[in-house]
Amino acid sequence: SLPDTMASRTAAKLDDTADNSIGNVTGSNSVNVFLGIGISWTMGAIYWNQAGKTPEWLSRRYQGQSYDELTRGMYPNGGFIVPPGSLSTSVLVFTCLAVL
């Protein structure tokens, strides 16, 4: 984020070894990633626990199989599914916004 960038820049200018700026970048990025993934995943899991198998969930398919067919053996009550393949869009949006 821009505030973290400015804090790292200031730390690099004022510190002889720039150790604080490296620590700031590493710590800030770690917290952003872990909280970003953790909070959104937790919210999805809580929603799934409350909603369960909705008609929308039952109608979704992944690689020719319904979500119900995919989870029936291991998770008879269904499950919170995040199909792969949407990462490229997220990376593209992040990269475009990071350049700005």
NUPAMI-537666 format. One line per 2 residues: number of its first residue (from 0); their letters; for each residue x, y, z of N, C-alpha, C, O, CB. Coordinates in steps of 0.2 Angstrom, whole numbers, plus 2048, in hexadecimal, padded with zeros to 3 digits. Glycine has a CB too. Layout:
residues N
NUM	A	X/Y/Z/X/Y/Z/X/Y/Z/X/Y/Z/X/Y/Z | ...
END
This chain:
residues 100
0	SL	804/7FA/800/800/800/800/804/806/800/80A/806/802/7FB/800/806 | 802/80C/7FE/805/812/7FE/808/814/805/80E/816/805/801/817/7FB
2	PD	804/814/80A/807/816/810/80D/811/812/812/814/815/802/815/816 | 80D/80B/811/812/806/813/818/808/80E/81E/808/811/810/7FF/811
4	TM	817/80A/808/81D/80C/804/820/812/806/826/813/806/81A/80D/7FD | 81C/817/808/81F/81D/80B/823/81C/812/828/81F/813/81A/822/80C
6	AS	820/818/816/823/816/81C/82A/812/81B/82F/814/81E/81F/812/821 | 82A/80E/816/830/80A/814/835/80F/811/83B/80F/813/82F/805/80F
8	RT	833/814/80D/838/819/80A/83B/81D/810/841/81E/80F/834/81D/805 | 837/81F/814/839/824/81A/83E/820/81E/843/822/820/833/826/81E
10	AA	83D/81A/81F/841/815/824/848/814/820/84D/814/823/83E/80F/825 | 847/813/819/84D/812/815/852/818/815/858/818/816/84C/810/80E
12	KL	84F/81E/815/853/824/815/856/826/81C/85B/828/81C/84E/82A/813 | 852/824/821/855/826/828/859/821/82B/85D/823/830/84F/828/82C
14	DD	859/81B/829/85D/816/82C/863/814/828/863/814/822/858/80F/82D | 868/813/82B/86F/812/828/86F/80C/824/872/80B/81E/874/812/82D
16	TA	86B/807/826/86C/800/823/865/7FE/81F/865/7F9/81C/86D/7FB/828 | 860/802/820/859/801/81D/856/7FB/81F/852/7F8/81C/85A/801/816
18	DN	858/7F8/825/855/7F2/828/84E/7F3/829/84A/7EF/828/859/7F0/82E | 84C/7F9/82C/845/7FA/82E/840/7FA/828/83B/7F8/828/844/801/832
20	SI	843/7FD/822/83F/7FD/81C/83D/7F6/81A/838/7F4/817/842/801/817 | 842/7F1/81A/842/7EA/818/83D/7E7/81C/838/7E3/81A/848/7E7/818
22	GN	83D/7E8/823/839/7E5/828/832/7E8/827/82D/7E4/827/83B/7E7/82F | 831/7EE/825/82A/7F1/824/827/7EE/81E/821/7EC/81E/82B/7F8/823
24	VT	82B/7ED/818/828/7EA/812/826/7E3/813/820/7E1/811/82D/7EB/80C | 82A/7DF/816/829/7D8/817/823/7D7/81C/81F/7D3/81B/82F/7D5/81A
26	GS	823/7DB/822/81E/7DA/826/817/7DC/824/812/7D9/825/81F/7DE/82D | 817/7E2/820/811/7E5/81E/80E/7E0/818/808/7DF/818/812/7EC/81A
28	NS	812/7DE/814/80F/7D9/80F/80D/7D3/812/808/7D0/80F/815/7D8/809 | 810/7D0/817/80E/7CA/81A/807/7CB/81D/803/7C7/81C/813/7C8/81F
30	VN	806/7D0/821/800/7D1/824/7FB/7D3/81F/7F5/7D0/820/801/7D8/829 | 7FC/7D6/81A/7F7/7D7/814/7F5/7D1/811/7EF/7D0/810/7FA/7DC/80F
32	VF	7F9/7CD/810/7F8/7C6/80C/7F4/7C2/811/7EF/7BF/80F/7FE/7C3/80A | 7F7/7C1/817/7F3/7BC/81C/7ED/7BE/81E/7E8/7BA/81F/7F8/7BB/822
34	LG	7EC/7C5/81F/7E5/7C7/821/7E0/7C7/81B/7DB/7C6/81C/7E6/7CE/824 | 7E3/7C9/816/7DF/7C9/810/7DC/7C2/80E/7D6/7C2/80D/7E2/7CC/80A
36	IG	7E0/7BD/80E/7DE/7B7/80D/7DA/7B4/813/7D5/7B1/812/7E4/7B2/80B | 7DC/7B5/819/7D9/7B2/81E/7D2/7B5/820/7CE/7B1/821/7DD/7B3/824
38	IS	7D1/7BB/81F/7CB/7BE/821/7C6/7BC/81C/7C0/7BA/81D/7CB/7C6/821 | 7C8/7BD/815/7C3/7BB/810/7C1/7B3/810/7BB/7B1/80F/7C6/7BC/809
40	WT	7C6/7AF/812/7C5/7A8/812/7C0/7A6/818/7BB/7A2/818/7CB/7A4/813 | 7C1/7AA/81E/7BD/7A9/824/7B6/7AB/822/7B1/7A7/824/7C0/7AC/82A
42	MG	7B5/7B1/81F/7AE/7B3/81E/7AB/7AE/819/7A5/7AD/81A/7AF/7BA/81A | 7AE/7AB/814/7AB/7A6/810/7A9/7A0/813/7A4/79D/812/7B0/7A5/80A
44	AI	7AE/79E/818/7AC/798/81C/7A6/799/820/7A2/794/821/7B2/796/820 | 7A6/79F/824/7A0/7A0/828/79A/7A0/824/795/79E/826/7A1/7A7/82C
46	YW	79A/7A4/81E/794/7A4/81A/792/79D/818/78C/79B/818/795/7A8/814 | 797/799/816/795/792/814/792/78E/81A/78D/78B/819/79B/78E/811
48	NQ	795/78F/820/792/78B/825/78B/78D/827/787/789/829/796/78D/82C | 789/794/826/782/796/827/77E/794/821/778/792/822/782/79E/828
50	AG	780/795/81B/77C/794/815/77B/78D/813/775/78B/811/77E/798/80F | 780/789/813/780/782/811/77F/781/80A/781/785/806/77A/77E/815
52	KT	77C/77C/808/77B/77A/801/775/77E/7FE/76F/77C/7FF/77A/772/800 | 776/784/7FB/771/788/7F8/770/785/7F1/774/781/7EE/773/78F/7F8
54	PE	76A/787/7EE/768/785/7E7/76E/787/7E2/76F/784/7DD/762/787/7E5 | 771/78D/7E4/776/790/7DF/77C/78B/7E0/77F/78A/7DA/778/797/7E1
56	WL	77E/789/7E6/784/785/7E6/783/77E/7E3/787/77C/7E0/785/784/7EE | 77D/77C/7E4/77B/775/7E1/77B/775/7D9/77D/770/7D6/774/773/7E3
58	SR	77A/77B/7D6/77A/77C/7CF/781/77D/7CC/781/77D/7C6/775/781/7CD | 785/77F/7D0/78C/781/7CD/790/77A/7CB/78F/775/7CE/790/784/7D2
60	RY	794/77B/7C6/798/775/7C4/79F/777/7C3/7A1/77D/7C2/795/773/7BD | 7A4/772/7C4/7AB/773/7C3/7AD/76D/7BF/7AD/768/7C1/7AF/774/7CA
62	QG	7B0/76E/7B9/7B3/769/7B5/7AE/764/7B4/7AF/75E/7B4/7B9/766/7B8 | 7A8/766/7B2/7A3/761/7B0/79F/75E/7B6/79A/75A/7B5/7A5/75C/7AC
64	QS	7A1/75F/7BC/79E/75C/7C2/79B/761/7C6/79D/767/7C7/7A3/757/7C6 | 795/760/7C9/792/764/7CE/796/765/7D4/79A/760/7D6/78A/762/7CF
66	YD	795/76A/7D8/799/76B/7DE/797/765/7E3/79B/763/7E7/797/772/7E1 | 790/763/7E3/78E/75E/7E7/791/757/7E5/793/754/7EA/786/75D/7E6
68	EL	792/756/7DF/796/750/7DD/79D/750/7DF/7A0/74B/7E1/795/74F/7D5 | 7A0/756/7DF/7A7/756/7E1/7A8/755/7E8/7AE/753/7EA/7AA/75D/7DF
70	TR	7A4/757/7EC/7A5/757/7F4/7A1/751/7F7/7A2/750/7FD/7A2/75D/7F7 | 79D/74E/7F3/799/749/7F7/79D/743/7FB/79B/742/800/795/745/7F1
72	GM	7A2/741/7F8/7A6/73C/7FB/7A9/73E/802/7A9/73B/807/7AB/739/7F7 | 7AD/743/801/7B1/746/807/7AD/74B/80C/7AD/74A/812/7B7/749/805
74	YP	7A8/74E/809/7A4/753/80C/79D/753/80B/79A/756/806/7A7/75B/80B | 799/74E/80E/792/74D/80C/78E/753/80D/788/753/80A/790/747/810
76	NG	790/758/811/78C/75E/812/78E/763/80E/78B/769/80F/78C/760/81A | 792/762/809/794/767/804/79A/76A/807/79D/768/80C/78F/76C/803
78	GF	79D/770/804/7A2/773/806/7A4/77A/803/7A0/77B/7FE/7A8/76F/805 | 7A8/77E/806/7AA/784/803/7AF/783/7FD/7B5/781/7FF/7AD/789/809
80	IV	7AD/784/7F7/7B1/783/7F1/7B4/789/7EE/7B0/78D/7ED/7AE/77E/7EC | 7BA/789/7ED/7BD/78F/7E9/7C1/78C/7E3/7C6/789/7E4/7C2/793/7ED
82	PP	7BD/78C/7DD/7C1/789/7D8/7C7/78C/7D5/7C7/793/7D5/7BC/788/7D2 | 7CC/789/7D3/7D2/78C/7D0/7D0/790/7CA/7CB/78E/7C6/7D8/788/7D0
84	GS	7D5/794/7C8/7D4/797/7C1/7D3/79F/7C1/7D4/7A2/7BC/7CF/794/7BD | 7D1/7A1/7C7/7CF/7A8/7C7/7D5/7AD/7CA/7D5/7B3/7CB/7C9/7A9/7CC
86	LS	7DB/7A9/7CB/7E1/7AD/7CE/7E4/7B2/7C9/7E6/7B7/7CA/7E6/7A8/7D0 | 7E3/7B0/7C2/7E6/7B5/7BD/7E3/7BB/7BD/7E6/7C1/7BC/7E6/7B1/7B6
88	TS	7DC/7BB/7BE/7D8/7C2/7BE/7DA/7C6/7C4/7DB/7CC/7C3/7D1/7C0/7BE | 7DB/7C3/7CA/7DD/7C6/7D0/7E4/7C9/7CF/7E5/7CF/7D1/7DD/7C2/7D6
90	VL	7E8/7C5/7CC/7EF/7C8/7CB/7EF/7CE/7C6/7F3/7D3/7C7/7F4/7C2/7C9 | 7EC/7CD/7C1/7EB/7D3/7BC/7E8/7D9/7BF/7EB/7DE/7BE/7E7/7D1/7B6
92	VF	7E3/7D8/7C3/7E0/7DE/7C6/7E5/7E1/7CB/7E6/7E7/7CC/7DA/7DD/7CA | 7E8/7DD/7CF/7ED/7DF/7D4/7F3/7E3/7D1/7F5/7E8/7D3/7F0/7DA/7D8
94	TC	7F5/7E0/7CB/7FB/7E3/7C8/7F9/7EA/7C5/7FD/7EF/7C5/7FE/7DE/7C2 | 7F4/7EA/7C2/7F1/7F1/7BF/7F1/7F6/7C4/7F3/7FC/7C3/7EB/7F0/7BB
96	LA	7EE/7F4/7CA/7ED/7F9/7CF/7F3/7FB/7D3/7F4/800/7D5/7E8/7F6/7D4 | 7F8/7F6/7D3/7FE/7F7/7D6/803/7FC/7D2/806/800/7D5/802/7F1/7D7
98	VL	802/7FC/7CC/805/801/7C7/803/808/7C8/807/80D/7C8/805/7FF/7C0 | 7FC/809/7CA/7FA/80F/7CB/7FD/812/7D1/7FB/817/7D3/7F2/80F/7CB
END
